[in-house]
Amino acid sequence: EHAARWGAWCDENGFARATVVPGSTPVFLRYPVLATPERKRDRAWARRELDVELGVWFVSPLHPSTRAVSGCPRAADAIARCINFPTLLGDRFEAGCSNGA
């Protein structure tokens, strides 16, 4: 399962794993990770280092509106930092992950 491999990659590279509710069995369509705001803004590192295209889910607190919303610090953090990795990768993931990237 690629989600488990992304979790291991997070452990090896200093990223927090996706939160899983105890007793649940999630099915990850994409694997969410909190990165630095710089890594979210310039996602070319993932293409270079891992040969994957990163996704972003959170770009505003009220999708699709770009209107500012105050008093939502967790939303602001997700907007600044949340990226997601693909979970349908085929054999490409094995090569990219095995080099320590």
Residue pairs with C-beta under 8 A, 6 or more apart in sequence:
2 28
2 31
2 86
2 87
2 88
2 89
2 93
3 18
3 26
3 28
3 31
3 87
5 93
5 97
6 18
6 28
6 31
6 33
6 85
6 87
7 17
7 18
7 31
8 97
9 15
9 97
10 16
10 17
10 33
11 17
12 100
15 33
15 34
15 35
16 33
16 34
17 33
18 26
18 28
18 31
18 32
18 33
20 26
28 87
29 87
30 55
30 57
30 84
30 85
30 86
30 87
31 84
31 85
31 86
31 87
32 57
32 82
32 83
32 84
33 82
33 83
33 84
33 85
34 77
34 78
34 81
34 82
34 83
35 81
35 82
35 83
36 81
37 80
37 81
39 45
39 83
40 56
40 80
40 81
40 82
40 83
43 53
43 54
43 56
43 83
46 52
46 53
46 54
46 83
46 85
47 53
49 96
49 101
50 96
50 97
50 101
51 92
51 95
51 96
52 85
52 86
52 89
52 92
52 93
52 96
53 86
54 83
54 84
54 85
55 83
55 84
55 85
55 86
56 82
56 83
56 84
57 78
57 82
57 84
58 75
58 78
58 79
58 82
59 66
59 79
60 66
60 67
60 79
61 68
61 69
61 72
61 75
61 76
61 79
62 69
69 75
